[in-house]
Amino acid sequence: MRTMPRVLITCLAASTIALVGCEESTGSSNSGTPNQGRGAQSQLGKSVEMGKDLRDQIQGRDMAAGALADSISGGDGAVQIGNLSVPIPAGWTKVTPSNSMRLAQYEAEGGDVVIAFSQAGGSIDDNVTRWVNQVTENNEPVTPKIEDLTVAGYPAVIVELIGRYADGGMMGTPTYYNDYEVKGAIIDTGATKAFIKMTGPISLVDDHAAHFDNMVRGIARK
């Protein structure tokens, strides 16, 4: 019978030790919490600062790209051809496209020079041949002047043709213009090609040739 108190005392002692141990363990755990919290807050602060730096870098890049486009185009806007943004030179006037195949159309010199923007399939060579067949001399296709270049990371060509120009869609009767020049660019963006085609009297197209070249070289991916 006297063994029961000893058992009770033993249990109480064990409970007391366990309680003290729990309190010590809890105190030890709590003592590490402020440091861990400060570490987490420090990492969060660094992440926020890195995010702000990245945002500022992106904004700076976009502002620089916009300034470059404006310096090329005179700030008159751009034409979108697929994923390409084409800066428009100052002095070119936007007009309603003359046919549904054109994404956009501009004029210069009071409408004597027409600049058309479009998109279609086929290879660069196939489309150069199509343009060559539109310009003749003595009823024979003329020899084109072709410059190979890279535009916005894509292979491209600038084509120049001088002669009698047949203007008109494949479904209609063409209108012929003597002493005309065609200056065009074809950018191979993949399955489809981007086209920019300037046509007009030789002397007037020559006056806008530098603007055309700068425009093509200023094309960027959007």
TORPA-4810 file (N, C-alpha, C, O; in nm, 3 decimals):
<nodes>
NODE_1_0.082_-0.120_0.000_0.000_0.000_0.000_0.085_0.125_0.000_0.042_0.228_-0.051_M
NODE_2_0.206_0.119_0.057_0.291_0.238_0.064_0.363_0.263_-0.068_0.429_0.365_-0.087_R
NODE_3_0.350_0.169_-0.156_0.413_0.189_-0.287_0.336_0.288_-0.373_0.395_0.351_-0.462_T
NODE_4_0.211_0.303_-0.351_0.129_0.393_-0.433_0.172_0.538_-0.423_0.182_0.605_-0.527_M
NODE_5_0.199_0.592_-0.301_0.247_0.730_-0.295_0.377_0.750_-0.371_0.398_0.852_-0.436_P
NODE_6_0.466_0.645_-0.360_0.592_0.661_-0.432_0.569_0.669_-0.583_0.635_0.745_-0.654_R
NODE_7_0.476_0.591_-0.630_0.442_0.596_-0.774_0.387_0.731_-0.810_0.422_0.787_-0.915_V
NODE_8_0.300_0.786_-0.722_0.240_0.916_-0.748_0.346_1.024_-0.749_0.347_1.112_-0.835_L
NODE_9_0.436_1.016_-0.650_0.545_1.116_-0.644_0.633_1.107_-0.767_0.672_1.208_-0.825_I
NODE_10_0.663_0.983_-0.807_0.746_0.964_-0.926_0.679_1.023_-1.049_0.745_1.088_-1.131_T
NODE_11_0.550_1.001_-1.062_0.477_1.055_-1.178_0.474_1.205_-1.177_0.489_1.270_-1.280_C
NODE_12_0.453_1.261_-1.054_0.450_1.406_-1.043_0.586_1.466_-1.077_0.595_1.569_-1.144_L
NODE_13_0.691_1.399_-1.031_0.826_1.448_-1.062_0.853_1.443_-1.211_0.908_1.536_-1.269_A
NODE_14_0.813_1.333_-1.272_0.834_1.320_-1.417_0.757_1.426_-1.493_0.805_1.481_-1.592_A
NODE_15_0.635_1.454_-1.445_0.553_1.556_-1.511_0.616_1.692_-1.498_0.616_1.771_-1.592_S
NODE_16_0.673_1.718_-1.377_0.737_1.848_-1.354_0.857_1.866_-1.444_0.876_1.972_-1.504_T
NODE_17_0.939_1.762_-1.454_1.058_1.767_-1.542_1.017_1.789_-1.686_1.077_1.869_-1.758_I
NODE_18_0.913_1.716_-1.729_0.866_1.730_-1.869_0.817_1.870_-1.896_0.841_1.925_-2.003_A
NODE_19_0.746_1.928_-1.796_0.693_2.064_-1.812_0.806_2.164_-1.823_0.803_2.255_-1.907_L
NODE_20_0.907_2.148_-1.735_1.024_2.238_-1.741_1.094_2.225_-1.874_1.134_2.324_-1.935_V
NODE_21_1.109_2.099_-1.920_1.173_2.076_-2.049_1.097_2.141_-2.161_1.157_2.197_-2.253_G
NODE_22_0.966_2.134_-2.156_0.884_2.196_-2.260_0.900_2.346_-2.259_0.910_2.410_-2.364_C
NODE_23_0.903_2.403_-2.137_0.919_2.548_-2.126_1.054_2.591_-2.181_1.064_2.694_-2.248_E
NODE_24_1.159_2.511_-2.151_1.292_2.545_-2.202_1.295_2.533_-2.354_1.353_2.617_-2.423_E
NODE_25_1.231_2.426_-2.404_1.228_2.408_-2.549_1.153_2.520_-2.616_1.195_2.570_-2.720_S
NODE_26_1.039_2.559_-2.555_0.960_2.668_-2.612_1.037_2.798_-2.609_1.035_2.875_-2.704_T
NODE_27_1.107_2.822_-2.496_1.186_2.944_-2.486_1.296_2.947_-2.588_1.323_3.051_-2.647_G
NODE_28_1.361_2.831_-2.611_1.468_2.824_-2.711_1.414_2.850_-2.849_1.477_2.920_-2.929_S
NODE_29_1.295_2.793_-2.879_1.234_2.814_-3.010_1.198_2.958_-3.031_1.221_3.014_-3.139_S
NODE_30_1.141_3.021_-2.928_1.100_3.161_-2.940_1.218_3.253_-2.955_1.210_3.357_-3.021_N
NODE_31_1.332_3.214_-2.891_1.449_3.301_-2.900_1.502_3.310_-3.040_1.567_3.408_-3.074_S
NODE_32_1.476_3.205_-3.127_1.524_3.210_-3.265_1.429_3.280_-3.358_1.469_3.318_-3.469_G
NODE_33_1.305_3.299_-3.319_1.205_3.356_-3.409_1.236_3.497_-3.454_1.224_3.524_-3.574_T
NODE_34_1.276_3.590_-3.365_1.305_3.727_-3.411_1.414_3.731_-3.517_1.404_3.807_-3.613_P
NODE_35_1.521_3.648_-3.499_1.628_3.648_-3.598_1.580_3.596_-3.732_1.612_3.650_-3.838_N
NODE_36_1.499_3.487_-3.725_1.446_3.433_-3.849_1.354_3.533_-3.916_1.356_3.545_-4.039_Q
NODE_37_1.274_3.604_-3.838_1.184_3.705_-3.894_1.260_3.818_-3.959_1.226_3.864_-4.068_G
NODE_38_1.367_3.861_-3.889_1.448_3.969_-3.948_1.514_3.923_-4.077_1.525_4.001_-4.172_R
NODE_39_1.558_3.794_-4.082_1.620_3.742_-4.204_1.521_3.738_-4.318_1.554_3.774_-4.431_G
NODE_40_1.397_3.694_-4.289_1.294_3.688_-4.394_1.260_3.828_-4.444_1.244_3.850_-4.564_A
NODE_41_1.249_3.923_-4.349_1.220_4.060_-4.389_1.332_4.118_-4.473_1.308_4.193_-4.568_Q
NODE_42_1.458_4.082_-4.437_1.573_4.131_-4.514_1.569_4.079_-4.657_1.592_4.154_-4.752_S
NODE_43_1.540_3.948_-4.672_1.530_3.889_-4.806_1.417_3.951_-4.885_1.431_3.975_-5.005_Q
NODE_44_1.304_3.978_-4.818_1.191_4.041_-4.885_1.227_4.180_-4.933_1.191_4.221_-5.044_L
NODE_45_1.300_4.253_-4.848_1.343_4.388_-4.888_1.434_4.385_-5.009_1.422_4.467_-5.100_G
NODE_46_1.527_4.286_-5.010_1.616_4.273_-5.125_1.537_4.241_-5.251_1.566_4.296_-5.358_K
NODE_47_1.437_4.153_-5.240_1.356_4.116_-5.356_1.280_4.236_-5.410_1.269_4.255_-5.531_S
NODE_48_1.226_4.318_-5.318_1.152_4.438_-5.360_1.245_4.534_-5.434_1.208_4.589_-5.537_V
NODE_49_1.367_4.553_-5.379_1.462_4.644_-5.443_1.503_4.592_-5.580_1.514_4.670_-5.675_E
NODE_50_1.527_4.460_-5.591_1.562_4.401_-5.720_1.449_4.419_-5.820_1.472_4.446_-5.937_M
NODE_51_1.324_4.403_-5.772_1.209_4.424_-5.860_1.202_4.566_-5.911_1.172_4.590_-6.028_G
NODE_52_1.229_4.663_-5.822_1.228_4.803_-5.862_1.337_4.832_-5.964_1.315_4.904_-6.061_K
NODE_53_1.458_4.774_-5.940_1.568_4.795_-6.034_1.534_4.738_-6.171_1.561_4.801_-6.273_D
NODE_54_1.474_4.617_-6.173_1.436_4.555_-6.300_1.332_4.638_-6.372_1.338_4.655_-6.493_L
NODE_55_1.234_4.690_-6.296_1.130_4.775_-6.356_1.191_4.900_-6.417_1.155_4.940_-6.527_R
NODE_56_1.285_4.961_-6.345_1.350_5.083_-6.395_1.431_5.053_-6.521_1.434_5.134_-6.613_D
NODE_57_1.498_4.937_-6.524_1.575_4.900_-6.642_1.485_4.881_-6.763_1.517_4.925_-6.873_Q
NODE_58_1.370_4.814_-6.741_1.276_4.791_-6.851_1.220_4.923_-6.902_1.210_4.945_-7.022_I
NODE_59_1.182_5.012_-6.809_1.129_5.142_-6.848_1.233_5.222_-6.924_1.202_5.288_-7.023_Q
NODE_60_1.359_5.215_-6.878_1.466_5.286_-6.947_1.489_5.233_-7.087_1.512_5.309_-7.181_G
NODE_61_1.482_5.099_-7.101_1.499_5.039_-7.234_1.387_5.079_-7.328_1.412_5.114_-7.443_R
NODE_62_1.262_5.076_-7.277_1.148_5.113_-7.361_1.155_5.260_-7.403_1.122_5.294_-7.517_D
NODE_63_1.197_5.347_-7.311_1.209_5.489_-7.344_1.316_5.511_-7.449_1.299_5.594_-7.539_M
NODE_64_1.428_5.437_-7.438_1.535_5.451_-7.536_1.490_5.403_-7.673_1.521_5.465_-7.774_A
NODE_65_1.416_5.290_-7.676_1.366_5.239_-7.803_1.267_5.336_-7.866_1.268_5.357_-7.988_A
NODE_66_1.181_5.395_-7.783_1.085_5.493_-7.834_1.153_5.615_-7.889_1.112_5.669_-7.992_G
NODE_67_1.258_5.660_-7.821_1.332_5.778_-7.868_1.401_5.749_-8.000_1.406_5.835_-8.088_A
NODE_68_1.455_5.626_-8.015_1.520_5.590_-8.140_1.419_5.587_-8.254_1.447_5.637_-8.363_L
NODE_69_1.301_5.529_-8.231_1.198_5.525_-8.335_1.155_5.665_-8.373_1.136_5.694_-8.491_A
NODE_70_1.140_5.753_-8.274_1.100_5.890_-8.302_1.206_5.964_-8.381_1.174_6.044_-8.469_D
NODE_71_1.334_5.937_-8.352_1.441_6.006_-8.424_1.446_5.963_-8.569_1.485_6.040_-8.657_S
NODE_72_1.405_5.837_-8.595_1.402_5.788_-8.733_1.277_5.837_-8.805_1.284_5.879_-8.920_I
NODE_73_1.164_5.831_-8.736_1.037_5.858_-8.802_0.991_6.002_-8.793_0.894_6.040_-8.858_S
NODE_74_1.060_6.083_-8.713_1.014_6.219_-8.693_0.898_6.224_-8.595_0.832_6.327_-8.583_G
NODE_75_0.873_6.113_-8.525_0.767_6.110_-8.426_0.629_6.097_-8.484_0.531_6.126_-8.416_G
NODE_76_0.617_6.053_-8.611_0.487_6.046_-8.677_0.419_5.910_-8.663_0.318_5.886_-8.728_D
NODE_77_0.472_5.821_-8.582_0.407_5.694_-8.559_0.473_5.580_-8.631_0.583_5.594_-8.686_G
NODE_78_0.405_5.465_-8.630_0.462_5.344_-8.688_0.352_5.258_-8.747_0.235_5.271_-8.711_A
NODE_79_0.391_5.170_-8.838_0.301_5.071_-8.897_0.341_4.935_-8.843_0.459_4.903_-8.836_V
NODE_80_0.242_4.855_-8.804_0.267_4.721_-8.754_0.245_4.620_-8.867_0.138_4.614_-8.926_Q
NODE_81_0.349_4.541_-8.894_0.338_4.430_-8.989_0.375_4.304_-8.913_0.493_4.277_-8.890_I
NODE_82_0.275_4.226_-8.873_0.304_4.110_-8.791_0.366_4.153_-8.660_0.310_4.234_-8.586_G
NODE_83_0.485_4.099_-8.631_0.555_4.136_-8.507_0.658_4.246_-8.529_0.746_4.267_-8.445_N
NODE_84_0.648_4.316_-8.643_0.742_4.423_-8.675_0.677_4.560_-8.659_0.561_4.579_-8.694_L
NODE_85_0.754_4.653_-8.607_0.710_4.791_-8.596_0.795_4.875_-8.690_0.917_4.882_-8.676_S
NODE_86_0.729_4.939_-8.787_0.799_5.014_-8.892_0.784_5.164_-8.865_0.672_5.215_-8.870_V
NODE_87_0.893_5.236_-8.836_0.883_5.380_-8.810_0.859_5.457_-8.939_0.925_5.432_-9.040_P
NODE_88_0.764_5.549_-8.937_0.726_5.623_-9.057_0.801_5.756_-9.064_0.798_5.834_-8.969_I
NODE_89_0.868_5.783_-9.176_0.940_5.910_-9.190_0.846_6.031_-9.187_0.730_6.022_-9.229_P
NODE_90_0.896_6.141_-9.138_0.820_6.266_-9.139_0.795_6.308_-9.283_0.880_6.289_-9.370_A
NODE_91_0.678_6.365_-9.307_0.644_6.411_-9.442_0.562_6.312_-9.522_0.510_6.347_-9.628_G
NODE_92_0.550_6.189_-9.473_0.465_6.092_-9.540_0.324_6.102_-9.481_0.308_6.112_-9.359_W
NODE_93_0.223_6.098_-9.567_0.085_6.116_-9.524_0.009_5.984_-9.532_0.011_5.916_-9.635_T
NODE_94_-0.057_5.948_-9.424_-0.134_5.824_-9.422_-0.264_5.842_-9.498_-0.335_5.941_-9.480_K
NODE_95_-0.296_5.745_-9.585_-0.419_5.748_-9.663_-0.487_5.612_-9.654_-0.429_5.516_-9.603_V
NODE_96_-0.610_5.605_-9.702_-0.683_5.478_-9.704_-0.621_5.385_-9.808_-0.601_5.426_-9.922_T
NODE_97_-0.590_5.260_-9.771_-0.532_5.167_-9.868_-0.619_5.151_-9.991_-0.742_5.147_-9.982_P
NODE_98_-0.555_5.143_-10.107_-0.629_5.134_-10.233_-0.684_4.995_-10.259_-0.769_4.978_-10.346_S
NODE_99_-0.636_4.894_-10.184_-0.695_4.761_-10.196_-0.682_4.688_-10.062_-0.607_4.729_-9.974_N
NODE_100_-0.758_4.580_-10.050_-0.769_4.510_-9.922_-0.643_4.431_-9.885_-0.630_4.385_-9.772_S
NODE_101_-0.552_4.415_-9.980_-0.429_4.341_-9.953_-0.330_4.424_-9.872_-0.236_4.369_-9.814_M
NODE_102_-0.350_4.554_-9.868_-0.255_4.642_-9.801_-0.296_4.667_-9.656_-0.411_4.698_-9.626_R
NODE_103_-0.200_4.651_-9.567_-0.224_4.680_-9.425_-0.230_4.830_-9.400_-0.305_4.876_-9.315_L
NODE_104_-0.149_4.904_-9.474_-0.144_5.050_-9.460_-0.088_5.108_-9.588_-0.022_5.040_-9.666_A
NODE_105_-0.116_5.236_-9.609_-0.066_5.304_-9.729_-0.036_5.450_-9.695_-0.113_5.517_-9.626_Q
NODE_106_0.078_5.498_-9.745_0.118_5.637_-9.725_0.150_5.699_-9.861_0.175_5.629_-9.959_Y
NODE_107_0.148_5.832_-9.863_0.182_5.905_-9.985_0.282_6.015_-9.953_0.291_6.063_-9.840_E
NODE_108_0.356_6.053_-10.056_0.448_6.166_-10.047_0.441_6.242_-10.178_0.391_6.192_-10.278_A
NODE_109_0.493_6.364_-10.175_0.494_6.448_-10.296_0.354_6.467_-10.352_0.333_6.460_-10.473_E
NODE_110_0.258_6.491_-10.264_0.122_6.517_-10.309_0.053_6.397_-10.368_-0.044_6.412_-10.443_G
NODE_111_0.099_6.277_-10.337_0.035_6.156_-10.387_0.105_6.093_-10.505_0.066_5.985_-10.549_G
NODE_112_0.209_6.158_-10.557_0.282_6.101_-10.671_0.368_5.982_-10.630_0.397_5.895_-10.712_D
NODE_113_0.407_5.978_-10.504_0.484_5.865_-10.452_0.394_5.789_-10.354_0.339_5.848_-10.261_V
NODE_114_0.380_5.660_-10.376_0.294_5.575_-10.293_0.380_5.472_-10.221_0.466_5.408_-10.281_V
NODE_115_0.356_5.458_-10.091_0.428_5.358_-10.011_0.326_5.263_-9.952_0.240_5.305_-9.874_I
NODE_116_0.334_5.136_-9.989_0.236_5.037_-9.945_0.301_4.936_-9.851_0.417_4.897_-9.869_A
NODE_117_0.225_4.895_-9.750_0.272_4.798_-9.650_0.179_4.677_-9.654_0.057_4.692_-9.647_F
NODE_118_0.237_4.558_-9.664_0.154_4.438_-9.673_0.227_4.317_-9.617_0.342_4.327_-9.573_S
NODE_119_0.158_4.204_-9.618_0.212_4.080_-9.563_0.156_3.963_-9.643_0.036_3.958_-9.670_Q
NODE_120_0.243_3.869_-9.681_0.197_3.754_-9.760_0.300_3.643_-9.749_0.403_3.657_-9.683_A
NODE_121_0.271_3.532_-9.816_0.360_3.417_-9.813_0.458_3.416_-9.929_0.479_3.518_-9.994_G
NODE_122_0.517_3.300_-9.953_0.615_3.287_-10.060_0.755_3.320_-10.012_0.773_3.383_-9.909_G
NODE_123_0.853_3.275_-10.090_0.993_3.303_-10.055_1.032_3.443_-10.098_0.960_3.508_-10.174_S
NODE_124_1.147_3.489_-10.050_1.197_3.619_-10.094_1.219_3.619_-10.245_1.180_3.713_-10.313_I
NODE_125_1.282_3.513_-10.296_1.311_3.507_-10.440_1.183_3.508_-10.523_1.177_3.575_-10.627_D
NODE_126_1.081_3.435_-10.479_0.955_3.432_-10.553_0.893_3.572_-10.561_0.841_3.611_-10.665_D
NODE_127_0.900_3.645_-10.451_0.840_3.778_-10.449_0.923_3.881_-10.525_0.869_3.974_-10.583_N
NODE_128_1.055_3.864_-10.524_1.139_3.951_-10.608_1.104_3.929_-10.755_1.093_4.025_-10.831_V
NODE_129_1.087_3.803_-10.794_1.050_3.772_-10.932_0.915_3.834_-10.968_0.897_3.884_-11.079_T
NODE_130_0.822_3.831_-10.875_0.690_3.892_-10.899_0.704_4.041_-10.925_0.640_4.095_-11.015_R
NODE_131_0.787_4.108_-10.847_0.809_4.251_-10.867_0.881_4.278_-10.999_0.849_4.373_-11.070_W
NODE_132_0.979_4.194_-11.031_1.054_4.211_-11.156_0.960_4.205_-11.276_0.976_4.280_-11.372_V
NODE_133_0.862_4.116_-11.270_0.768_4.102_-11.382_0.673_4.221_-11.395_0.602_4.232_-11.495_N
NODE_134_0.672_4.309_-11.295_0.588_4.429_-11.303_0.659_4.548_-11.367_0.595_4.648_-11.398_Q
NODE_135_0.789_4.537_-11.388_0.867_4.648_-11.443_0.943_4.599_-11.566_1.022_4.504_-11.558_V
NODE_136_0.919_4.663_-11.678_0.980_4.619_-11.804_1.050_4.734_-11.875_1.028_4.851_-11.846_T
NODE_137_1.134_4.696_-11.968_1.198_4.791_-12.058_1.205_4.725_-12.195_1.264_4.618_-12.211_E
NODE_138_1.144_4.790_-12.294_1.131_4.730_-12.427_1.063_4.594_-12.418_1.103_4.497_-12.483_N
NODE_139_0.958_4.590_-12.337_0.876_4.470_-12.318_0.951_4.352_-12.257_0.905_4.238_-12.265_N
NODE_140_1.065_4.378_-12.196_1.141_4.274_-12.128_1.159_4.311_-11.980_1.179_4.429_-11.949_E
NODE_141_1.151_4.213_-11.889_1.173_4.244_-11.747_1.312_4.305_-11.726_1.409_4.262_-11.788_P
NODE_142_1.320_4.403_-11.640_1.448_4.469_-11.614_1.528_4.388_-11.510_1.473_4.304_-11.438_V
NODE_143_1.657_4.416_-11.505_1.742_4.350_-11.405_1.736_4.429_-11.274_1.766_4.548_-11.273_T
NODE_144_1.699_4.365_-11.166_1.684_4.439_-11.040_1.819_4.463_-10.972_1.914_4.388_-10.990_P
NODE_145_1.823_4.569_-10.895_1.935_4.593_-10.804_1.890_4.543_-10.667_1.789_4.589_-10.614_K
NODE_146_1.964_4.449_-10.611_1.923_4.384_-10.486_2.031_4.399_-10.379_2.148_4.371_-10.404_I
NODE_147_1.990_4.444_-10.263_2.080_4.454_-10.148_2.031_4.359_-10.039_1.916_4.367_-9.995_E
NODE_148_2.119_4.270_-9.996_2.087_4.180_-9.886_2.125_4.246_-9.753_2.230_4.309_-9.742_D
NODE_149_2.040_4.230_-9.655_2.066_4.287_-9.523_1.988_4.211_-9.418_1.907_4.124_-9.450_L
NODE_150_2.012_4.245_-9.292_1.937_4.187_-9.180_1.854_4.297_-9.116_1.904_4.404_-9.083_T
NODE_151_1.725_4.269_-9.098_1.632_4.366_-9.040_1.566_4.304_-8.918_1.497_4.203_-8.929_V
NODE_152_1.587_4.364_-8.802_1.528_4.314_-8.677_1.561_4.167_-8.654_1.482_4.093_-8.596_A
NODE_153_1.680_4.126_-8.698_1.723_3.988_-8.681_1.677_3.893_-8.790_1.709_3.775_-8.785_G
NODE_154_1.603_3.943_-8.889_1.552_3.860_-8.998_1.628_3.889_-9.127_1.672_4.001_-9.149_Y
NODE_155_1.643_3.787_-9.214_1.700_3.813_-9.347_1.605_3.900_-9.429_1.483_3.884_-9.422_P
NODE_156_1.662_3.990_-9.506_1.578_4.084_-9.583_1.653_4.128_-9.707_1.774_4.109_-9.720_A
NODE_157_1.578_4.188_-9.799_1.637_4.247_-9.919_1.571_4.381_-9.946_1.454_4.403_-9.913_V
NODE_158_1.648_4.471_-10.007_1.593_4.594_-10.064_1.612_4.584_-10.215_1.722_4.559_-10.263_I
NODE_159_1.504_4.603_-10.288_1.503_4.584_-10.433_1.474_4.716_-10.502_1.387_4.792_-10.458_V
NODE_160_1.548_4.745_-10.610_1.523_4.865_-10.690_1.504_4.825_-10.836_1.583_4.750_-10.892_E
NODE_161_1.397_4.878_-10.896_1.364_4.850_-11.036_1.325_4.981_-11.104_1.252_5.061_-11.046_L
NODE_162_1.373_5.002_-11.225_1.340_5.124_-11.300_1.295_5.085_-11.440_1.360_5.006_-11.508_I
NODE_163_1.181_5.142_-11.483_1.132_5.113_-11.618_0.985_5.147_-11.630_0.936_5.243_-11.570_G
NODE_164_0.915_5.068_-11.709_0.770_5.085_-11.729_0.699_4.997_-11.626_0.709_4.875_-11.629_R
NODE_165_0.627_5.062_-11.537_0.568_4.992_-11.423_0.422_4.959_-11.450_0.344_5.045_-11.490_Y
NODE_166_0.387_4.831_-11.427_0.248_4.785_-11.442_0.185_4.780_-11.304_0.216_4.691_-11.224_A
NODE_167_0.097_4.874_-11.276_0.031_4.881_-11.145_-0.109_4.825_-11.156_-0.188_4.869_-11.240_D
NODE_168_-0.140_4.729_-11.071_-0.275_4.671_-11.074_-0.275_4.534_-11.012_-0.172_4.466_-11.011_G
NODE_169_-0.390_4.493_-10.961_-0.402_4.362_-10.900_-0.402_4.252_-11.003_-0.417_4.276_-11.123_G
NODE_170_-0.383_4.130_-10.954_-0.380_4.015_-11.044_-0.515_3.991_-11.111_-0.521_3.927_-11.216_M
NODE_171_-0.622_4.042_-11.051_-0.755_4.016_-11.104_-0.802_4.122_-11.204_-0.905_4.105_-11.269_M
NODE_172_-0.725_4.232_-11.216_-0.769_4.340_-11.304_-0.667_4.375_-11.411_-0.557_4.320_-11.414_G
NODE_173_-0.706_4.468_-11.499_-0.616_4.516_-11.603_-0.519_4.617_-11.544_-0.564_4.714_-11.482_T
NODE_174_-0.388_4.599_-11.562_-0.292_4.692_-11.500_-0.291_4.828_-11.568_-0.327_4.842_-11.686_P
NODE_175_-0.250_4.928_-11.491_-0.225_5.062_-11.544_-0.075_5.079_-11.556_-0.001_5.048_-11.463_T
NODE_176_-0.029_5.129_-11.673_0.115_5.138_-11.699_0.165_5.280_-11.677_0.099_5.378_-11.712_Y
NODE_177_0.285_5.290_-11.618_0.350_5.419_-11.594_0.492_5.411_-11.647_0.570_5.324_-11.607_Y
NODE_178_0.526_5.502_-11.736_0.662_5.506_-11.790_0.756_5.583_-11.697_0.713_5.669_-11.620_N
NODE_179_0.884_5.549_-11.705_0.988_5.617_-11.626_0.954_5.615_-11.478_0.958_5.717_-11.410_D
NODE_180_0.921_5.498_-11.431_0.886_5.479_-11.290_0.995_5.400_-11.219_1.073_5.327_-11.280_Y
NODE_181_0.995_5.416_-11.089_1.088_5.339_-11.006_1.011_5.267_-10.896_0.919_5.322_-10.834_E
NODE_182_1.050_5.142_-10.873_0.998_5.063_-10.761_1.114_5.039_-10.665_1.217_4.984_-10.702_V
NODE_183_1.095_5.081_-10.542_1.194_5.054_-10.438_1.120_4.983_-10.325_1.032_5.040_-10.261_K
NODE_184_1.157_4.858_-10.303_1.082_4.779_-10.206_1.172_4.700_-10.112_1.289_4.675_-10.141_G
NODE_185_1.114_4.662_-10.000_1.184_4.579_-9.902_1.099_4.457_-9.871_0.977_4.466_-9.859_A
NODE_186_1.165_4.343_-9.859_1.099_4.219_-9.820_1.174_4.164_-9.699_1.295_4.142_-9.705_I
NODE_187_1.101_4.143_-9.590_1.161_4.090_-9.467_1.104_3.951_-9.442_0.982_3.934_-9.432_I
NODE_188_1.193_3.852_-9.432_1.151_3.713_-9.414_1.132_3.684_-9.265_1.228_3.652_-9.195_D
NODE_189_1.009_3.696_-9.217_0.979_3.673_-9.076_0.937_3.529_-9.047_0.899_3.496_-8.935_T
NODE_190_0.943_3.444_-9.150_0.905_3.305_-9.131_0.805_3.262_-9.236_0.830_3.276_-9.356_G
NODE_191_0.691_3.209_-9.191_0.590_3.161_-9.285_0.536_3.274_-9.373_0.501_3.251_-9.489_A
NODE_192_0.531_3.394_-9.318_0.487_3.509_-9.396_0.601_3.609_-9.410_0.696_3.607_-9.332_T
NODE_193_0.591_3.693_-9.509_0.692_3.796_-9.534_0.628_3.933_-9.519_0.510_3.952_-9.548_K
NODE_194_0.708_4.028_-9.472_0.663_4.167_-9.462_0.712_4.242_-9.586_0.827_4.228_-9.627_A
NODE_195_0.622_4.322_-9.645_0.655_4.396_-9.767_0.634_4.546_-9.748_0.534_4.589_-9.690_F
NODE_196_0.729_4.623_-9.796_0.714_4.768_-9.804_0.756_4.807_-9.945_0.868_4.778_-9.988_I
NODE_197_0.666_4.871_-10.017_0.690_4.898_-10.158_0.660_5.044_-10.190_0.548_5.091_-10.170_K
NODE_198_0.762_5.114_-10.238_0.747_5.255_-10.275_0.755_5.267_-10.427_0.849_5.216_-10.489_M
NODE_199_0.657_5.334_-10.485_0.654_5.351_-10.630_0.626_5.496_-10.665_0.560_5.568_-10.590_T
NODE_200_0.679_5.539_-10.781_0.656_5.675_-10.827_0.754_5.713_-10.936_0.840_5.632_-10.972_G
NODE_201_0.744_5.834_-10.989_0.841_5.882_-11.088_0.984_5.871_-11.034_1.007_5.891_-10.915_P
NODE_202_1.077_5.840_-11.121_1.214_5.810_-11.079_1.273_5.918_-10.989_1.326_5.888_-10.882_I
NODE_203_1.264_6.044_-11.032_1.328_6.152_-10.956_1.267_6.168_-10.817_1.338_6.198_-10.721_S
NODE_204_1.135_6.149_-10.806_1.069_6.166_-10.677_1.099_6.050_-10.581_1.120_6.071_-10.462_L
NODE_205_1.102_5.929_-10.635_1.139_5.814_-10.552_1.283_5.828_-10.504_1.314_5.795_-10.389_V
NODE_206_1.370_5.877_-10.592_1.509_5.900_-10.551_1.518_6.000_-10.436_1.603_5.987_-10.348_D
NODE_207_1.430_6.101_-10.438_1.431_6.201_-10.331_1.396_6.140_-10.195_1.438_6.190_-10.091_D
NODE_208_1.320_6.030_-10.197_1.278_5.967_-10.072_1.353_5.836_-10.044_1.319_5.764_-9.950_H
NODE_209_1.455_5.808_-10.124_1.528_5.681_-10.108_1.598_5.671_-9.973_1.594_5.566_-9.909_A
NODE_210_1.660_5.780_-9.929_1.731_5.777_-9.800_1.632_5.757_-9.685_1.661_5.684_-9.590_A
NODE_211_1.515_5.823_-9.693_1.413_5.804_-9.590_1.367_5.658_-9.586_1.347_5.600_-9.479_H
NODE_212_1.352_5.600_-9.704_1.309_5.461_-9.713_1.412_5.369_-9.649_1.378_5.282_-9.569_F
NODE_213_1.540_5.388_-9.686_1.646_5.303_-9.632_1.655_5.314_-9.480_1.668_5.213_-9.411_D
NODE_214_1.647_5.436_-9.428_1.653_5.455_-9.283_1.533_5.392_-9.213_1.546_5.335_-9.105_N
NODE_215_1.417_5.401_-9.277_1.297_5.340_-9.222_1.316_5.188_-9.209_1.288_5.130_-9.104_M
NODE_216_1.363_5.126_-9.316_1.380_4.980_-9.316_1.481_4.938_-9.209_1.459_4.840_-9.138_V
NODE_217_1.590_5.011_-9.200_1.693_4.976_-9.100_1.649_5.007_-8.957_1.708_4.958_-8.861_R
NODE_218_1.546_5.089_-8.945_1.494_5.121_-8.812_1.381_5.031_-8.766_1.327_5.050_-8.657_G
NODE_219_1.344_4.932_-8.847_1.237_4.839_-8.809_1.280_4.757_-8.687_1.395_4.712_-8.678_I
NODE_220_1.189_4.739_-8.595_1.218_4.664_-8.473_1.106_4.565_-8.445_0.992_4.584_-8.489_A
NODE_221_1.138_4.462_-8.372_1.034_4.369_-8.327_0.957_4.434_-8.213_1.016_4.496_-8.124_R
NODE_222_0.827_4.420_-8.216_0.745_4.481_-8.110_0.720_4.383_-7.998_0.653_4.416_-7.900_K
</nodes>
